[in-house]
Amino acid sequence: MVSQLARDLPVRIAADGLPARVLVTGATGYIGGRLVRELVDHGYRVRVLVRNANRLRYHPWVNDVEIVDGDARSPADLDRALDRVDVAFYLLHALNQRSGFEEQERLLAELFGASAKAAKVSRIVYLGGMVDSTTELSPHLRSRQETGEVLRDSGVPVIELRAGIVIGSGSASFEMLRYLTERLPIMTTPKWVNSRTQPIAVRDVLRYLIGTVALDAAVRGEFDIGGPDVLTYRDMMQTYARVAGLSKRIIIPIPVLTPRLSSGWVGLVTPVPYRLARRLVASLKNEVVARDDSIRKLIPDAEGGLTHIDRAIELALAKVKNANVDTRWSDASVPGAPSDPLPTDPDWAGGTLYQDVRVATTTDSVETVWARIEAIGGDNGYSRASWAWEVRGLVDRIFGGVGLRRGRRDPVHLVEGEALDFWRVETIRRPQILRLRAEMLMPGRAWLEFVVDEVDGKTRITQCALFAPHGLAGHLYWWSVWPMHGFVFPSMVNSLAHGTR
């Protein structure tokens, strides 16, 4: 099947007479996960580099790609991933890093460029950020620009596509736009709402990325990519309101709202956590309008032209409404959040692992109970004590965590590795085990596990909350929240057993 986004674009043929072999980094991220699907559909031989191959298990393209389980910070892993690769897509970033994200991005680019040079990769394609070189850049945009420079310094030919705001279901930029507009019919805003921007639909970004593979070997350099509309962020919010059927928003810019203050406001109102919101908001002060459109001569528009902003919003909302969001910004791991699997007893012999175990039985079938478990969280809530989880989520947001607003990708089905509120789905073995790993801020590591089995003709649910404390603060944390367990955990296991959520 030929990619619907790029069916009219040529396919690059490698020296062995077969379609080119391409490497995609960041395949668990927002753009990367969609790009892999489109490249496979376009006929390319696709390899992906991921830190945890299990996270790809439920992607529809998993059996159509070659998977290298490794870390982009390891030269040996990069050498394996880049071996015999024709074109490499560089989609790595450290934007969620707690501190030092600029240094991390520089290091990642240096290592990748060196390995690509040694492997004789013919081209690196990098998706960066559109910049205005006449103004002082935010740390985020400055780092994006520097990453492109580091990759070019490697000696490998580089095509850098520079995008501004990407509009598509699940993108961080779209989630900011959506929640700000929907939740605030009247808002006081910082002056960056009057900065001009040139948003681009995710489908157009993917078409440009696919098109770079078959470009002539002499083509290299930086190319701005933008949609057909140039408008302010204020205009974007009004456009969203109109497309979504909302009343016109009352927007009152106030100069005293600094990027730091407005980041906190964005972090509380939208699902985007404060750290990411702060870096995105800081970039909005810069005007991001394409300086030229030469890329359109190299990669012609699809039939019907580039996607206008109202159509891009309409398509994104349709995906959200139908629970058909392919990838989300939250699919990427949260730096600093624990990624270790559930500890086993031998690993923790002599250590402390607090547990809260609750058991309930029901005459409902295993399948019925499992359906309730897999639908937990998001808009479905947790139990009659969901208020307690909401309070915990609010506290997490106030202190810069992810909170509950990441929600669910799908109201019924979960995918291993995806975000669920302030959890990460660590393990699913239907219809027996669901294990969630906490990504909320806390002095330790936590898991919530559900095990379903059949005993004497009845269905039994074993619900276990586990906490591995870090230092004295971790022990104090466990005992400070322990009184709440008596409300939260019995209510949750009984709701799952009897459907009384």
MIKE-913414 format. One record per residue (C-alpha): residue number from 1; residue in one letter; z, y, x. Coordinates in steps of 0.02 Angstrom, whole numbers. Each point is the difference from the previous one (the first is absolute). Layout:
N
DORO num residu      z      y      x
DORO NUM      A      Z      Y      X
...
***
This chain:
501
DORO num residu      z      y      x
DORO   1      M      0      0      0
DORO   2      V    -48    172     68
DORO   3      S    130    138     -8
DORO   4      Q    -25    106   -155
DORO   5      L     51    155     98
DORO   6      A   -129    -25    137
DORO   7      R   -135   -116    -67
DORO   8      D   -138    119     59
DORO   9      L     67     14    179
DORO  10      P    -67   -111    140
DORO  11      V    100   -140     79
DORO  12      R     18      1    189
DORO  13      I    -58   -159     85
DORO  14      A     86    -54    160
DORO  15      A    -80    -72    157
DORO  16      D     25   -178    -64
DORO  17      G   -109     37   -152
DORO  18      L    145      3   -122
DORO  19      P     82    147    -89
DORO  20      A    112     98    117
DORO  21      R    179    -52     29
DORO  22      V    120    140    -46
DORO  23      L    186     18     28
DORO  24      V    107     90   -128
DORO  25      T    173     59     52
DORO  26      G    121     58   -134
DORO  27      A    -65   -132   -121
DORO  28      T    163      2    -97
DORO  29      G    -14    187    -26
DORO  30      Y    -79    103   -138
DORO  31      I   -174     26     74
DORO  32      G     -3   -155    109
DORO  33      G     31   -124   -140
DORO  34      R   -145     71   -101
DORO  35      L   -115     17    150
DORO  36      V     18   -185     43
DORO  37      R    -57    -50   -173
DORO  38      E   -152    115      6
DORO  39      L    -51    -56    175
DORO  40      V     10   -183    -51
DORO  41      D   -103     36   -155
DORO  42      H   -128     91    109
DORO  43      G    -24   -156    105
DORO  44      Y     94     41    159
DORO  45      R    105   -122     99
DORO  46      V    173     76    -16
DORO  47      R    153    -24    108
DORO  48      V    168     80    -38
DORO  49      L    151     34    111
DORO  50      V    166     -8    -90
DORO  51      R    180    -18     53
DORO  52      N     39   -126   -136
DORO  53      A   -143   -109    -61
DORO  54      N    105    -59   -149
DORO  55      R    -19    172    -77
DORO  56      L   -186    -33    -25
DORO  57      R     26   -162    -93
DORO  58      Y    -43     67   -173
DORO  59      H   -141    118     47
DORO  60      P   -160    -63    -82
DORO  61      W    -94     10    166
DORO  62      V    127    -95    106
DORO  63      N   -109   -155     16
DORO  64      D   -153    102     46
DORO  65      V     70     82    156
DORO  66      E     64    -50    171
DORO  67      I    184     46     19
DORO  68      V     83     44    165
DORO  69      D    188      0    -18
DORO  70      G     58    129    126
DORO  71      D     67    172     40
DORO  72      A   -109    150     42
DORO  73      R    131     49    130
DORO  74      S    -34   -160     98
DORO  75      P   -149      6    121
DORO  76      A    -13   -190     -8
DORO  77      D    -12      1   -190
DORO  78      L   -127    141      6
DORO  79      D   -106    -97    125
DORO  80      R     -2   -150   -119
DORO  81      A    -43    109   -149
DORO  82      L   -141     94     88
DORO  83      D    -83   -148     84
DORO  84      R   -187     -6    -45
DORO  85      V     20    143   -125
DORO  86      D   -149    116    -27
DORO  87      V     85    140    -99
DORO  88      A    187     33    -15
DORO  89      F     78    102   -140
DORO  90      Y    153     95     59
DORO  91      L    109     31   -153
DORO  92      L    171      0     82
DORO  93      H    128    139    -16
DORO  94      A    187     27     18
DORO  95      L     20    132   -135
DORO  96      N    151    -87    -77
DORO  97      Q     88    -15    168
DORO  98      R    174     77     -7
DORO  99      S    -24     97    161
DORO 100      G   -125     16    141
DORO 101      F   -149    -44   -109
DORO 102      E   -117    107    108
DORO 103      E     48    -97    158
DORO 104      Q    -19   -165    -92
DORO 105      E   -174     46    -62
DORO 106      R    -53     53    175
DORO 107      L     63   -163     75
DORO 108      L    -86   -106   -132
DORO 109      A   -165     89     30
DORO 110      E     12    -16    190
DORO 111      L     33   -187     -9
DORO 112      F   -138    -29   -128
DORO 113      G   -128    102     98
DORO 114      A     37    -92    162
DORO 115      S    -18   -172    -82
DORO 116      A   -159     52    -92
DORO 117      K    -74     60    165
DORO 118      A     43   -164     87
DORO 119      A    -74   -100   -144
DORO 120      K   -162    103      7
DORO 121      V     13     50   -183
DORO 122      S   -155    101    -42
DORO 123      R     86    121   -121
DORO 124      I    170     53    -65
DORO 125      V      4     77   -174
DORO 126      Y    153    107    -29
DORO 127      L     54     79   -165
DORO 128      G     89    161     45
DORO 129      G     48    161    -87
DORO 130      M   -108    152    -34
DORO 131      V     62    146    103
DORO 132      D    -26    187     13
DORO 133      S     -1     36    185
DORO 134      T     26    187    -30
DORO 135      T    177    -24    -67
DORO 136      E    160    -77     64
DORO 137      L     -2   -183    -51
DORO 138      S    144    -95    -78
DORO 139      P     74   -140    108
DORO 140      H    -89   -128   -110
DORO 141      L   -173     78     17
DORO 142      R     28     38    184
DORO 143      S     43   -183     30
DORO 144      R   -153    -57    -98
DORO 145      Q   -109    113    108
DORO 146      E     80    -60    161
DORO 147      T    -23   -182    -49
DORO 148      G   -188     29    -11
DORO 149      E      0     82    171
DORO 150      V     96   -145     78
DORO 151      L   -121   -127    -74
DORO 152      R   -150     98     66
DORO 153      D     80     12    173
DORO 154      S      0   -191      7
DORO 155      G   -187      2     36
DORO 156      V    -45    -97   -157
DORO 157      P   -122     91   -117
DORO 158      V    101     67   -148
DORO 159      I    -49     59   -173
DORO 160      E    143     99    -75
DORO 161      L     -8     32   -186
DORO 162      R    116    143    -50
DORO 163      A     61      1   -179
DORO 164      G    115    114    -96
DORO 165      I     87    -54   -160
DORO 166      V    -57   -173    -56
DORO 167      I     -1    -26   -189
DORO 168      G     19   -179    -58
DORO 169      S    123   -110    -91
DORO 170      G    145    -37    116
DORO 171      S    -31    132    134
DORO 172      A    150    104     52
DORO 173      S    -97    161    -32
DORO 174      F    -47    -55   -175
DORO 175      E    178    -55    -40
DORO 176      M     64    172     53
DORO 177      L   -129     87   -109
DORO 178      R     31   -116   -147
DORO 179      Y    188      8     -7
DORO 180      L     14    186     35
DORO 181      T   -122     39   -140
DORO 182      E     66   -124   -128
DORO 183      R    184     35     24
DORO 184      L      0    188     20
DORO 185      P    -89     96   -139
DORO 186      I     79    158     72
DORO 187      M     26      8    187
DORO 188      T     43    122    136
DORO 189      T   -100    -45    154
DORO 190      P    -19     50    182
DORO 191      K   -150    103     51
DORO 192      W    -95   -151     67
DORO 193      V    -58    -34   -179
DORO 194      N   -127    139     32
DORO 195      S    -72    -81    158
DORO 196      R   -180    -58    -20
DORO 197      T    -37   -184     19
DORO 198      Q   -149   -116    -21
DORO 199      P     64   -164    -74
DORO 200      I   -104   -157     12
DORO 201      A      0   -155   -110
DORO 202      V     56   -160     86
DORO 203      R   -165    -84    -49
DORO 204      D    -95    132    101
DORO 205      V    116    -23    149
DORO 206      L    -35   -188     -3
DORO 207      R   -187     27    -11
DORO 208      Y      3    113    153
DORO 209      L    106   -125     97
DORO 210      I   -118   -144    -41
DORO 211      G   -151    106     43
DORO 212      T     61     38    176
DORO 213      V    -19   -182     54
DORO 214      A   -191      2     -5
DORO 215      L    -28    174     69
DORO 216      D   -105     20    157
DORO 217      A     93    -32    162
DORO 218      A    -29    180     54
DORO 219      V    101     69   -147
DORO 220      R    176     50     46
DORO 221      G    120    145    -25
DORO 222      E    103     77   -141
DORO 223      F    -64     16   -177
DORO 224      D     88     85   -145
DORO 225      I     -8    -96   -164
DORO 226      G     41     85   -163
DORO 227      G    -44     -8   -183
DORO 228      P   -112    123    -93
DORO 229      D    143    112    -60
DORO 230      V     96    132     98
DORO 231      L    156     57    -90
DORO 232      T    183     44     23
DORO 233      Y    143   -121    -26
DORO 234      R     44    103   -154
DORO 235      D   -176    -32    -66
DORO 236      M     21   -185     35
DORO 237      M    159     -8   -103
DORO 238      Q    -84     89   -145
DORO 239      T   -149   -117     13
DORO 240      Y    116   -149     -2
DORO 241      A     89     67   -154
DORO 242      R   -165     23    -91
DORO 243      V    -67   -174     44
DORO 244      A    167    -81    -44
DORO 245      G      6     89   -169
DORO 246      L    149    109     45
DORO 247      S     27    182    -43
DORO 248      K    -45    131    129
DORO 249      R    138     12    130
DORO 250      I     94    162     33
DORO 251      I      5     19    189
DORO 252      I     99    141     81
DORO 253      P    -18      9    190
DORO 254      I    156     62     91
DORO 255      P    -21     45    185
DORO 256      V    182    -38     41
DORO 257      L    -26   -185    -31
DORO 258      T    -19    -64    179
DORO 259      P    -89   -163     43
DORO 260      R    170    -81     29
DORO 261      L     68     53   -170
DORO 262      S   -160    -46    -91
DORO 263      S     -3   -170     88
DORO 264      G    170    -38    -72
DORO 265      W    -62     51   -171
DORO 266      V   -156   -110     17
DORO 267      G    109   -143     62
DORO 268      L    111      7   -154
DORO 269      V   -138     21   -129
DORO 270      T   -131   -121     68
DORO 271      P      8   -179     68
DORO 272      V    -43     64    175
DORO 273      P    157     -5    110
DORO 274      Y     63    159     80
DORO 275      R    -56    -41    176
DORO 276      L   -180    -33    -52
DORO 277      A      2    145   -123
DORO 278      R     58    120    136
DORO 279      R   -145    -46    114
DORO 280      L   -129      6   -140
DORO 281      V     65    165    -68
DORO 282      A     -1     78    174
DORO 283      S   -186    -42      8
DORO 284      L    -38     86   -166
DORO 285      K     26    172     76
DORO 286      N   -162    -29     97
DORO 287      E   -165     29    -86
DORO 288      V    -96   -165      3
DORO 289      V   -181     36    -41
DORO 290      A   -147    -87     84
DORO 291      R    -79    103    136
DORO 292      D   -168    -88    -20
DORO 293      D    -74   -143    -99
DORO 294      S   -108    -81    135
DORO 295      I     75   -169    -41
DORO 296      R    -99      3   -163
DORO 297      K   -163     -3     98
DORO 298      L     57   -154     96
DORO 299      I     80    -90   -148
DORO 300      P    -86     59   -160
DORO 301      D     96     19   -161
DORO 302      A      2   -143   -122
DORO 303      E   -105     14   -155
DORO 304      G     78    136   -106
DORO 305      G     68     95    151
DORO 306      L    177     26     59
DORO 307      T    141    -22   -125
DORO 308      H     64    159    -81
DORO 309      I    188     28     -8
DORO 310      D     15    -25   -187
DORO 311      R    -94   -165      9
DORO 312      A    105    -58    148
DORO 313      I    160     37    -97
DORO 314      E    -70    -87   -154
DORO 315      L    -41   -157    100
DORO 316      A    171     -1     84
DORO 317      L     92     20   -166
DORO 318      A   -101   -142    -77
DORO 319      K     56   -114    143
DORO 320      V    182     51    -24
DORO 321      K     -8    -22   -188
DORO 322      N    -76   -174     16
DORO 323      A    121    -52    138
DORO 324      N   -152    -31    110
DORO 325      V     53     94    157
DORO 326      D    -70    -96    149
DORO 327      T    106     79    137
DORO 328      R    135    133      6
DORO 329      W     69    115    133
DORO 330      S    165    -96    -15
DORO 331      D    -85   -164     51
DORO 332      A     26     51    180
DORO 333      S    168    -46     74
DORO 334      V    135    133      9
DORO 335      P     38     34    184
DORO 336      G    183    -26     36
DORO 337      A     21   -111   -153
DORO 338      P     55   -178     39
DORO 339      S   -143   -124     15
DORO 340      D     97   -154     52
DORO 341      P     -3   -149   -117
DORO 342      L    155    -60    -90
DORO 343      P    122    -62    133
DORO 344      T     43   -184      1
DORO 345      D    174    -70     23
DORO 346      P    -25    -59    180
DORO 347      D    -66    172     52
DORO 348      W    155     82    -73
DORO 349      A    133   -122     56
DORO 350      G    149    103     52
DORO 351      G    -71    157    -80
DORO 352      T     27     81   -169
DORO 353      L   -118    -24   -146
DORO 354      Y     71     60   -165
DORO 355      Q    -61    -87   -156
DORO 356      D     14     29   -186
DORO 357      V    -59   -154    -94
DORO 358      R    -21     -7   -190
DORO 359      V    -62   -149   -101
DORO 360      A    -60     -8   -180
DORO 361      T    -80   -139   -104
DORO 362      T   -113     10   -151
DORO 363      T    -99   -112   -116
DORO 364      D   -155    106     32
DORO 365      S   -135    -83    105
DORO 366      V    -18     24    187
DORO 367      E   -165     91    -30
DORO 368      T     79    122   -124
DORO 369      V    143     41    117
DORO 370      W   -115     18    148
DORO 371      A   -107    125    -95
DORO 372      R    154    108    -27
DORO 373      I     47    -10    183
DORO 374      E   -173     46     62
DORO 375      A     -5    149   -119
DORO 376      I    161     75     69
DORO 377      G     10    182     50
DORO 378      G   -118    146    -22
DORO 379      D    -13     58   -180
DORO 380      N     68   -170    -55
DORO 381      G    170     38     76
DORO 382      Y    128   -125     60
DORO 383      S    122    -29   -142
DORO 384      R    111     93   -122
DORO 385      A     81     70    157
DORO 386      S   -163     74     65
DORO 387      W     88    169      3
DORO 388      A     97    -59    152
DORO 389      W   -161    -38     93
DORO 390      E    -68    171    -49
DORO 391      V    155     84     71
DORO 392      R    -20    -99    161
DORO 393      G   -183     50      7
DORO 394      L     43    184    -25
DORO 395      V    127     -6    141
DORO 396      D   -130    -81    112
DORO 397      R   -126    137    -39
DORO 398      I    125    139     34
DORO 399      F     31    -69    174
DORO 400      G   -185    -22     39
DORO 401      G    -28   -180    -54
DORO 402      V   -138    -73   -108
DORO 403      G    102    -10   -160
DORO 404      L    -61    -86   -157
DORO 405      R   -156    103    -32
DORO 406      R   -120   -111     96
DORO 407      G     11   -110   -155
DORO 408      R   -113   -152    -21
DORO 409      R   -185    -22     33
DORO 410      D    -17   -116   -150
DORO 411      P    123    -16   -148
DORO 412      V     -5   -191     -2
DORO 413      H    -56    -74    167
DORO 414      L     66     27    176
DORO 415      V    -88    -24    166
DORO 416      E     91    -52    157
DORO 417      G     21    147    118
DORO 418      E    -19    137   -131
DORO 419      A    127    136    -40
DORO 420      L    107    -15   -157
DORO 421      D    111    153    -27
DORO 422      F    110      3    155
DORO 423      W    -33   -184     37
DORO 424      R   -137    -91     95
DORO 425      V    -58   -167    -71
DORO 426      E     39   -119    142
DORO 427      T    -30   -171    -78
DORO 428      I    -76    -68   -161
DORO 429      R     -8   -185    -38
DORO 430      R    -46    -11   -184
DORO 431      P     93    -49   -107
DORO 432      Q    148    -32    114
DORO 433      I     44    140    121
DORO 434      L    -16    188      6
DORO 435      R     79     88    148
DORO 436      L      6    189     17
DORO 437      R     46     92    161
DORO 438      A     83    170    -19
DORO 439      E    -83    155     73
DORO 440      M    131    122    -63
DORO 441      L    108     94    124
DORO 442      M    156    -98     43
DORO 443      P    100    -50    155
DORO 444      G    -64   -178      6
DORO 445      R   -131   -116    -73
DORO 446      A     -4    -65   -178
DORO 447      W    -94   -125   -106
DORO 448      L     -4    -47   -183
DORO 449      E    -54   -178    -37
DORO 450      F    -34    -94   -162
DORO 451      V    -15   -190     -4
DORO 452      V    -54    -90   -159
DORO 453      D     20   -187    -28
DORO 454      E     23   -124   -141
DORO 455      V    168    -87    -21
DORO 456      D     42   -123   -142
DORO 457      G   -142     63   -108
DORO 458      K     49    183     20
DORO 459      T    -65    139    113
DORO 460      R    120     66    131
DORO 461      I    -15    167     88
DORO 462      T     93     26    163
DORO 463      Q      3    184     45
DORO 464      C     62     42    174
DORO 465      A     24    171     80
DORO 466      L     24     -9    188
DORO 467      F     51    137    121
DORO 468      A      6     -6    189
DORO 469      P    107    151     52
DORO 470      H    -35    107    151
DORO 471      G    161     54     83
DORO 472      L    156     63    -86
DORO 473      A   -102    111   -115
DORO 474      G    -87   -154    -68
DORO 475      H    163    -85    -45
DORO 476      L     66    158    -83
DORO 477      Y   -162     19    -96
DORO 478      W     10   -177    -72
DORO 479      W    179     20    -60
DORO 480      S    -33    174    -70
DORO 481      V   -139    -63   -114
DORO 482      W     85   -166    -38
DORO 483      P     84     62   -162
DORO 484      M   -173     40    -70
DORO 485      H    -55   -179     26
DORO 486      G    109    -53   -145
DORO 487      F   -109    107   -116
DORO 488      V   -171    -18     78
DORO 489      F    -22   -180     54
DORO 490      P     70    -95   -153
DORO 491      S   -103    111   -115
DORO 492      M   -157    -33    100
DORO 493      V     12   -189     10
DORO 494      N     43    -13   -185
DORO 495      S   -145    113    -47
DORO 496      L   -119   -109     99
DORO 497      A     70   -158    -77
DORO 498      H     -1     57   -181
DORO 499      G   -127    141     -7
DORO 500      T    125    134    -51
DORO 501      R    -57    134    123
***
